[in-house]
């Protein structure tokens, strides 16, 4: 989905329209599914012209990807400030925050509903699953890799290795409980999420060859 730099003369207006478009697209995808959603219906719901919509997104695929990405990476100034402050703390604290945040986003009711939309549509749209996985899980992996790149403890390792560690970290958070949640079962408790985040964080730190005692 297209975006404009913050210093663009129309940045605020564009950001407002983008938010309206994403909200309308999300509501449509959840209400009528991927197949039942059209660019025309999204434009109407967002109260923008079809030409305006295409200036923000090149296709329905582009919009769906943006909706899923936004579910795992909300444009939240307060959260970005919290993340920046957190980066001053030990690596383990940063990883625990990332682990809890990732689980919270993955188990958000709207995210679960979007994943069910993907499952329902993959038989007719084979590329939908890969696109959704990249936008959903790949977005979270990218967040962790980005944070690792800002920490002193991981500056000496390559970007490729940071990406590998991020993939392993997110993978440890996605236990069988996610399948249960998709099937309508209750998700793990906050305590269980905390324990899973701790396991993932400690495993990543161990992979760096650093003592856990120094991170606690």
Secondary structure by P-SEA (a helix, b strand, c coil): cccccccccaaaaaaaaaaaaaaaaaaaaaacccccccaaaaaaaacccaaaaaaacccaaaaaaaaaaaaaccccaaaaaaaaaaccccaaaaaaaaaaaaaaaaacaaaaaaaaaaaaccccccaaaaaaaaaaaaaaaaaaaaaaaaccccccccaaaaaaaaaaaaaaaccaaaaaaaaccccccaaaaaaaaaaaaaaaaaaacccccccc
